[in-house]
Amino acid sequence: SLFYCDETGHVCHAICSDFTGWSSQNREPISISINARNKEFSVVQHENNIDVYFIGNDNCVHHNYNGVYNNFTWNSDEIISLSDAISGIGAVRPYQKAIDVYYLEQEEQLKHLFIGEGTNNDWSRYQTDLSIPILYCKKIQNT
């Protein structure tokens, strides 16, 4: 799998594979409605799923999900935050059955988006405001 931004700023997903004896190639945009600002995005492979996060020209944080669930292929596109984001996705870190997304909003407040499995095996999401950082770490490594 290859992810890239085309000349219009759309995030594209290229697949070149052999699927049950048939070769396939797919170079379609995974987000048709919005462009990635500054052509920056983050990709996380999470179990059998691929998650793409980016900040669009609308200054919202977008999430594209491509995955397989019960032998059905899923592809969804959603806005996960309406905050005025000023920086690209700082870090996307898969941890067990959760994904953390960090970015800076308009007032330089560091935001944390959590998407993952709650205590009752249900999926939940929430957003928290972290302190205004003096130094912003661009990447967070898996720990």
C-alpha positions in Angstrom: 0.0 0.0 0.0 1.2 3.5 -0.8 -0.4 6.8 0.4 0.4 10.1 -1.3 -1.0 13.5 -2.0 -1.7 14.3 -5.6 -1.3 17.7 -7.2 -4.7 18.9 -5.9 -3.9 18.0 -2.3 -6.2 14.9 -2.1 -4.9 12.0 -0.1 -4.7 9.0 -2.4 -4.2 5.3 -1.7 -2.4 3.2 -4.3 -2.8 -0.6 -4.0 -0.8 -2.9 -6.3 -1.5 -6.5 -5.3 -2.4 -10.0 -6.3 -5.8 -10.8 -5.0 -7.0 -14.5 -5.4 -5.2 -14.8 -8.7 -6.2 -11.5 -10.1 -3.9 -8.5 -10.1 -5.4 -5.3 -8.9 -4.4 -1.7 -8.9 -6.3 1.2 -7.2 -5.2 4.8 -7.2 -8.4 6.5 -6.1 -8.5 9.4 -3.6 -9.6 8.2 -0.3 -11.1 11.6 0.6 -12.9 13.1 -2.3 -14.6 16.0 -0.5 -11.7 17.8 1.1 -8.0 18.5 0.5 -5.2 17.9 3.0 -3.8 21.2 4.1 -0.1 21.5 3.2 -0.4 18.0 1.7 0.5 16.5 5.1 -1.1 13.4 6.6 -0.4 10.5 8.9 -1.1 6.8 8.3 -1.5 4.1 10.9 -1.9 0.4 10.3 -4.0 -0.9 13.2 -4.7 -4.6 13.3 -6.5 -5.2 10.0 -7.4 -1.5 9.5 -5.7 1.5 8.0 -6.4 4.9 9.5 -5.5 8.1 7.7 -5.6 11.4 9.6 -5.1 14.9 8.2 -6.1 18.5 8.6 -8.2 19.8 5.7 -8.4 23.2 4.1 -11.4 23.7 6.4 -9.1 23.5 9.4 -10.9 20.4 10.7 -9.2 17.2 11.6 -10.3 14.4 9.2 -10.2 10.7 9.6 -10.4 8.1 6.8 -10.8 4.5 7.8 -10.2 1.5 5.6 -10.6 -1.9 7.1 -12.1 -5.3 7.1 -14.7 -6.4 9.6 -16.4 -9.8 9.4 -15.1 -10.2 5.8 -16.7 -6.9 4.8 -14.5 -4.1 3.5 -15.2 -0.7 5.2 -14.2 2.7 3.9 -15.5 5.7 5.8 -14.6 9.4 5.9 -15.4 11.6 8.8 -14.6 14.8 10.6 -13.4 14.0 14.1 -12.7 17.5 15.3 -14.1 20.9 14.4 -11.4 22.9 16.1 -9.4 25.4 14.2 -6.2 23.3 13.7 -3.1 25.3 12.9 -0.6 22.4 12.6 -0.6 19.1 10.9 -1.2 15.9 12.8 1.6 15.8 15.3 1.5 12.2 16.2 -0.7 9.2 15.6 0.1 6.3 17.9 -1.7 3.0 18.0 -1.8 1.5 21.4 -3.5 -1.9 21.9 -7.1 -1.1 20.7 -6.8 2.7 20.8 -5.4 5.5 18.6 -4.2 8.8 19.9 -4.1 11.9 17.7 -2.3 15.1 18.7 -2.5 18.5 17.0 -2.2 22.2 17.7 -5.4 24.4 17.5 -5.7 28.1 16.7 -4.8 29.4 20.2 -1.8 27.0 20.2 -3.6 24.7 22.6 -2.3 21.2 22.3 -5.3 18.9 21.6 -5.6 15.2 22.2 -8.1 13.0 20.3 -8.7 9.5 21.6 -10.5 6.9 19.5 -10.6 3.4 21.0 -12.2 0.7 22.9 -13.7 1.6 26.2 -14.0 -0.4 29.4 -17.1 -2.3 28.2 -15.6 -3.3 24.8 -17.5 -0.4 23.1 -15.8 2.1 20.9 -15.6 5.6 22.3 -13.9 8.9 21.5 -13.2 12.0 23.4 -11.1 15.1 23.1 -9.0 16.8 25.8 -7.1 20.0 26.0 -3.5 19.7 27.0 -1.4 22.6 28.2 0.0 25.2 25.9 3.3 23.7 25.0 6.6 25.6 25.1 8.2 23.1 22.8 6.0 20.9 20.5 7.3 17.5 19.8 6.5 16.6 16.2 6.6 12.8 16.6 5.8 10.5 19.4 7.4 7.0 19.1 5.6 3.8 20.1 6.4 2.9 23.7 
